[in-house]
């Protein structure tokens, strides 16, 4: 909603739904949300636009807000020379996506806060991420940058406009270029080979720091291990999942993963927790437990579930978006880290002895802004602690469990909890539905299924209105909302066999084609219609960031629906969707592990199982691209492509 009037001591963002925008409502900057009125004002007053994109969980967004947007002098410069627009990247990923593309092309990197300068019609001509208030750290100061941009706008307008038009045309040409090609085993093998070559076999993960989880990449390697029997793929998975599970990127007291690691060893994270990350990680750790039976993976799954059950789930259905990294005055990680002196006051001498070894607690910790604070990570196994201390293993386990309880209680009772964004986003809840369904197949935890059904029912009741899916309340749905929710409902149908979930998945799949499919170039556009600024360009995204992309995830949805419903035309859409990006994947093999999973399923075929007697057994068995239907047949009927076989019992390959 865009209002021209606002109240004393608050700007117009006070009326917005987004918690991130509301947090900016008392800044002295005359902020607008993204709306027609802002662009109209820029045109009428002949001013450039300052676009600031961030998120409520983002540490450096808070830093820039405190240093720059709460600075009266800087705010005055902005108000006099610019029309200022503030965007929540979680609420409007479509806006963020386009302007990130511009900043990455201009500077070689992106991220948040995203700071972009636009012409009055929304075309970008300069941008970056975080800017300090004054020149420092080799970065231009925001104050001097604002004054320089304002001067350029007044004195060298033609140059600015030419730059903006050039960037706009580059983005438009990129969005309309064709990447069609044939798909086959060679494309898949090329992608997997590049992935295996990019794994860090010492500490796990892909490449070097900063390290993100890339959960879909390791899901892909689990599938490749199944089909080939090769050991390297599963070794890469275990090295990575073990390191993440033991590292500081995992919350060893409260459960759940943080966003990413700042170091190669997964020890010091950025401390925000994201639903999208934890959904994909819940799924891959559940699958990895199926394959390896490692207790460490069960520990992680139970921790993720415990965190969301306590803090991230709405009892009416739906999972919350994120939790902030900071507490207090920009204290990132302060909620989660401990000094040795603190622990001396919390734990017994014996508890402290084993905990210090287990979690590597020292007088000097890992936090640069507060060296006394230790990030909790598993430095020694329980067995190693027992050997080092001479304390029996069972006693070590008791002491660690007691210490964990005390540390968690201390954390929750004495510290301000980081802010939780309770917004319900359809796309991320769709990811969580798929993860919960996979988790339920493996662990059969009742809350997992009940929370998934509550979520699905709420989303279809509240987010589906008059033929339109919403991204969140007040924001129209994008392609990822349709595709991710359709996949989540399809997965939930498999474990419940409730036809309404399958029917809803089919309906959303049809609607996604109507609203987002490109009939000429194939593939899915991210938005339904054009809007202001760079939203005049419809994009088709493939890159996993690391959250899976819509064009990576969509082909698998249509392969399954085309195999288990009468809508066999879905199979053609799946094939075209893969072909639409084949040349891009050939040139950049690691751009989208989610695409490679869909390609793998296309090449191997959907493994459709019908059974009554062995339904639960077939549901819980590990087999990539398997879909189980409860059907009154004798034994087990397995169909792959156009070929079906009847088994009296469970096929040997799945027993």
N, C-alpha and C positions, 0 to 999 in steps of 0.2 A: 504494500500500500504506500502511496506517495502523497504526502501532505505538504501544503505550502505554508501552513501555520504550525508553530511549535511553541512549547511552553518555556517560560523562563527557567534557566538552569538546565534545560534539556533541549537537544536538537531533535529533528524530525524522526530520527531512528528510534525514539522512545516508543513509537507505535508499531514497530516491527515485531514479528514473531521470533526471529532468530536470536538466541542468547548472545551470539557474538556481536550482532548489530546493536543489541540493547546495551552491551558493555561499552559501546562507543557513544551512547546517547548523551552523556554528560561531558563529553570533550568540547572544547571551544571551537572546534572545526564545524562549519555549517554543512554537515553531511547530508547527502541524499542517498536513499537506496537506489538501486538500478531501476529507473522508471522514465517514462516519456517526459515528465516535467523537468528532470535534470538535463536531458538533452535539449529540450526547448529553451531552457534558461541559458545554456551555453551558447546556443545559436543567437538568441536575442541579445545577449550581452557581449557576444564575440569573444568568449573566453575559452581557453583550452580546458580539458577535463583532467583532473587527478583521480585515477582509479586505484583504490587500495583493496586488495583481495586478501583475506586471511581466514582464520578459523579460531574458534574458542579454545582449542587445545594447543595452539601454536605458541611456543615460548617466545620466539623472536618477534612474533606479532605483538605480544604484550610489551616486549622491550621497546619496539618502535613506537607503540602507542604512548608509553610513559615518557619517552625521550622527546618525541616529536609532536604527536597529535594532542598531547596534554600541555604542550608548551605554548603559552599565549602569544609569544612573538611569532613562532612558526605558524600557528593557527591564523594569525592576522594576515600573514603573507598569503596563505592558501585562500582565505576568504576574499581577499582583495583581487587576486589574480586568476583564480581557478574556480570551476564548479567541481566540488568534491563528491565522489561516489564511493560508497563503502559496500563491499560484497562479501557474503559468507560463502566460502568455496564449497562447503558441504551442502548448503542449500541450493547453490547455483553452480554445479560442476560444469555446465555448458559454457558459462561466461569465463570461468577460471581456465578451462581447457584452451580456449582460443587465445587468450592473452598470455597464457604460459607459452604457447607455441611461439608467439612474437618475441617474448623476452629470451627464450632459449636460443632463438635464431640470432638475436642481437648480441647476447652476452655469453652464450655457450652453456648456460645453466639456468635453472629455474628454482621455484620453491616459494615459500611463504615467509614473511609477507610479500605479496606481489605488488609492485609499485609501477604503474604504467601511466604515461601521459598521452592523451588522446586529443584529436581535433574535435570540434563540437559535434560532428556526426559520428564520433566513436572510433575513428581509425587511429591506430597506435603509431606513434613516431619515436618514442623513447621509453625505456623501462629498465627495471632491475628488481632486486628483492629488498633486503634490509638496507637502509641508509641510516648512519648515525646522525645526530643533530648537527655536529660540526665535522670538519675534515679530520679523519683519523683512520688508522689501520689500513692506509692505502685506499680508502673509500672516500668519495666526495661527500661532504656534509649535506644533509637534506636542505638546510636553510639556503646554502649557496646554490644548490641544484635548482631549487624552486625559483630563486631570483634569476638564474641563468636561463631557465626555460621560459619564464615570463618575458625576459628581454628578447629572446629569440622569437617568441610569438609576435612581439610588437615590431621588431626591427628586421627580421629575416623570415617573414611569413612564407614566402614562396618556397624556400628551402625546406621548411618544416612540412609544408603540404606535399611537396614532391616525395619526401621521405615516407610520409604516411601512405600516399597512394602506391608507392613502390612496394611497401610491406603488405598492403591490402591485396595487391595483385598477385604477389608471391603466394600468399595464403589461399587465395581463390584458385589459382592455377594448381596448387598442391591438392586442394580438396577435390578438384574436378579431374585430376589425372587418373589414368587407368593403370591398375596393377594386375589385370587379368592374366592368368596363365593356367596351364594344366597342373594337376596335382597327382602325386604318386609316391611310391616308397622312397624315391631319391630325395624328395623334399623333406619327408619325415626324418630319414636317416641323417640328412645334413643338419637338421635342427638339433637332433639328439647328440650328434657328435660334437657340435659346437657347445652345447650345454655341458657335456661331460668334460670338455676341455677348459671350461670356464670355472669349474668348481674349485674351491679352495680345499684341498684334501688334508690340510693340517687342522684348520679350525672350522671348516664347513662354510656353506653359503656360496654365493656367486661373486667372484671378483674380490676386490679389497674394500676397505672402509670408505665411506659409510656403507653398512650392510643392511639390506632389507630382507624380509623373509622369503619372498618369491615362492610361496607355498605351492602354487600350481606347477612350478618347474619340478619340484621333488615328488609331487603326485604323478607327473608324467614319468619320472624315472622308476617309480614303483610299478607302473603299468609295463614299462619296457622290460623290467626284470622278470615280470610274470611271463611275458610272451617269448623272451629270448633265453631265460635262464642265466644270463650274464650276471656276474657278481659285482662288477664295477658300479652299475646303477644303484643297487641297494646299498653298497658301501658309501656312495656319495650321499644317499638319503640319511643313513644312520649317523655318519660323521656330522652332518648338518643338524639334524633334529636333536642329537645328543648334545651338541655344543650349545644350541639355543636353549634347550631345556635346563642345562646346568648354568647357563650364563646369566648375567644381570639383566638381560633383555626380558627375562621371565620374572614375574613377581612371586618370589618363593614364600611369601607369607599370605598374600591375599588372592593369588592366582591371576592368570591372564598375562598376555604379552604386551610389552611396550612397542612403540612404533618401529624403531630401528636402532642399530648399534653404531656408536661413533668410532668403534675400534674393530680390528679384525677378529678379536677373540669373543665378541658378543658380550663384553663385560659392562661397559658404560653405555647405557641407552639414552635416547631422548624419551622422556618418561610419560608421554601421552599414551593412552590406551584407546584403540579404535575398534569399532565393531567390525568393520570390513576385514581388518587384519586377523582378529581373533576368530571370525567365522571361517576364513580359509585355513587357518592353522588348526582349528578344532577338527576340520575335515581331514587334513593330511595326517595329523597325529592319530586319529581314529583308524585310518587305513593302515598306517605304519604299525600300529599295535596288532591289527589283524595279521599282518605279514610276519612280524618279528616276535610278537608276544612279550615285548620288553616292558617291565614294570615302570620304567622311567616315562614311557609314553602314556601309560594309564595315569600316572601321577600328574602329567601335564593336562590331560583331558579333564580329569576331576577338578583340577585347579581352575581351568577356564570356566567350567560349569559352575563351580562354587562362586566365582567372582560375579558372573552374570545373575545367578540366582539371588545373591545378596544385594547387588548394587546396580545391575544393568538391565533388569527386566521389569516391565510394567505388569502388574497383576491382571490388568485388563487385556493383556496381550501386547506384544511388541518389545523390541530390544532397543535400548538407548544408544545414541550415536557415538559418544566419546567421553573420555575423562581427561581433564586438563593435566598438563605436566607440572604446573607451578602451584605453590601455595604462598600466601603472604606477598611480600614485596619481591616478586620475580625469583623466588627460591625454587629453581627447577630441581626436582628429585628430593626435596627436603622431607617430603612425607614418607619416602620409601627407604631412606638411608640412615645409618646409625654410626655414632662415634663409639669408640671403645669405652669412654667414660660413661656414656649413657647406659651401655650394656652392663657395666659393673654395678649400676644401681638397679638393674632390672632382674638379672640372673644370679643364681647361686654360683659359687666358685667352680663347682663341678660342671654346671651347665655352660658357663663361660668358657671353660677349658675346651670342651668338645666343639662348641659353636664357633669359637675363634679359628679353629683348624678347618672346620667344615665350610664356613663362609669366608675364610681368609680375612678375619678382622684384625686390624692393626691400628696403632696410634695415628698413622698417616693413611688415609683412604684414597679413593679414586676421584673424588669430586674436586675439580679445579677451583671453584669459587669458595669451597669450604673443605680444605684438605683433611679435616678431622673426620669427615663423613665417609663411611664405607658403603659401597654398593654390594648388596648381597648376591653372591654367586657361589656355586658349589665348586670349591677348590680341591677337596678331598672326598673320596667316597666314605660311607659309613665304615666299611671294612678297613680302609686306610687310617681313619681316625682311631679305630679300636687298636690297631697295630701300633700306632704312634704313641698312644696314651697308656696302653696296657689295660684299658677298661674293656670288659666283655662287650661283644657286639650288641647283644640285646639291651644292655644298659646304655650304650651309646645311643641307640635308637630311642629309648625312653627319654633320655636327656635332651636330645634334639627336638623331639616332639613337644616336650614341656617348654623348652626355650622358644620354639616357634609360637606356641600359644601365648606366652608372656609378651613376646615382642610384638605380636599382632595386636594384643589387647592394649599395650602401651601406645602403639601407633594410632589406634583408633580412638583412644580415650584422651590423649594429650595433644594431638595435632589436628590442625584444620584439614578436613578432607578436600582434596582437589575437586574443583567444580565438575559436575557431571552434566553433560548436555543431554537432556531427556527427550530431544526431538526424535520422532520416529521417521526414519527414511526408508522408503519402500525398497530401493535397490539393495541396501545393506541388509535389511531384514530378509529379503529374498535369499541372499547368500547364507544367512544364518539358518533359514529353513532347510536349505540343502545340507548344511553341515550337521544340524541336529538330526536330520533323517539318517544320514550316514552314521553318526555317532550311536543312534538308537539301534541300528542293525548290529553293531558290535557289542555294545555294553548293556542294552535293555534297561536303561535307567528310566523309571516312570516319569519323572519330572521333565526329562528331555522331550518325550512325546507330547505330554500335556501342554508344555510351553509352546511347542511348535504349532500345535493345533489352535491354541488360543491366538497365537500371532497370525496365522493364516486367516482365521475367521475375522479378526479385527481388520486386517489389511483389506480383505475383500468387502467388508461392510463399510469401512470408513474412507478408504483410499480409492475405491472404484465408484465413480459417480457419473451417471448419464453418458456412458460410453467413453469415459476418460479416466485413466489412471493418474493419480497424483503422486508426485515425488515426495512431498510432505504437504501438510495442510497449507493451502494457498499457492502452491507451486505445481504447475503442470508436469506430468510425468514425461521422462525422457526414455529413449530406447532401452537404456540399462534397467530402468524400473520394470518395464514390461518383460524383458528377457530374463533378468535375474529372479523376479517373482515367479514367472512361469516355470523356471527350472526348480525353484524351491517347492512349488506346489506339486510338480511332477514327482519329485523325490518323496514328498509327504504322502502322495497317493500310493506309492509303492509300499510303504511300511504300514499304511492303514487300510489300503484297498477301498477307500471311500471315493466313490465316483465323482463327487462334487469337486474334489481337488483336481482330478484329471480334466474334468470339463472346464474348470476355470483356467487351467494351464493351456488347454487348446484354444479357448476364447482369447486369452492374452497373446498367444502366438499368432493367431489370425489378425488381431488388432495391430500388433507390431508390424506385420507385413503391410497392412493398409496405411499406416501412419509414417513408417520410417524406411521402407524398402526402396532402394534405388533401382528402378526397372531398366535403366540403361547400363550403368556401371556395376550393378549388383552390390550387395552388402547393405548394411543398415546405417542410415544417417543417425546422428545422436539426438537431433531435435526434430520436432514435427513441422515447425514453421519458422520463418525468418523473423528477426526482431531488430532492435537497435544495434548500432555499432558492428562489431565483427560477427554478431549473431545473424547478420545478413548472409553469412556463408554457412552452409550446412556441411558439417564434417562427418567423415566416416573414420572412426578411430579403431586402431588395432592394438596399439602398444599396451601391455600390461604394466601398471604403474606403482607398485607391483600388483595391485588389485586387478583381477582379470578384466579384460576389455569386452565390450558388448559383441564385437565381431569375432572375438576369440571364443566366447561362450555360446553364441547363438547356434552355430552349426550342430553342436551336440544336442541341443534342445530339439531341433527339427529332425535330426536323425532318430531320436528316441520316439518322438511323437509320431513320426511317419511310419515307425515300425510297430507301434502298439495301438494305433487308432486307424480308422478307415481313411484318414487324410494323407494318402500316400504322396500327394503333391508336396508335402513338407520335405520329402527326401530330395526333391529337385532344388528346393530353396537351400537346403544344407549344402548340396554340391556346388551350387552357384556362389554361395557365401564363401566357401573355401577357395574357389577359383578366383574370386574377386581380388584376393590379397596374395595369391601365390607368388607373384613376382617380387612383392615387397618382402615376403618371408624368405625367399631365395637370396635376396640381397642382404637382409638383416635377420639371420636365422633365430636370434634370441629375442626378437621384438615381442613375441607373444607365446609363452608356453601354453596358455589356454587354447590358442589356435592349434598348436601341435597336438594337444589332447583330442580336440575335435577331429583333426585330420587322422589321428591314429584310429579313432572310433569309426570313421568313414572307411578306412582301408581294411580294418578287421571285421566290421559289421557289428550291429547290435546283437547281443546274445540274449534272446528272448526266452524266458523260462515260464512254462505254465505247469502248475501242480496244485494239488489240494493236500495230499498226505504229507508232502515234504516241504510245504511252503516256508515254515520257519527256518528249516535247515538251509534251504536254498537262499533265503533272504540274508542269512548271516554269513554265508560263504564269500570268500574274496575271489572276485573275477571281474576284471575291468569290463566296463560297457555292458554289464548284466542288468536286465530288468526282469523282475519276478512278478507274475500275475497269478492270483489265486483263481484256479479254474477246475471244474469237476472232471478232470481227466484221470486216466489210470497211470500211476507212476509219475514220470516227469517227461514233459515234451519240451525239447530244446530246438529253437529255430535260429539259424544264422543265415541272413539273406533269404534266399528262396528255398533253402534246404532245411528240413525238420527231421529230427530223430526222436524216437520214443525209448526211454529208459525205465526199467522196472524200479530202480532206486536212484540214489544220488549218483550222477556221473563221476567216474573215478577222478577226473581232473579237478573236481571240486570237493572231494571227500577228505 
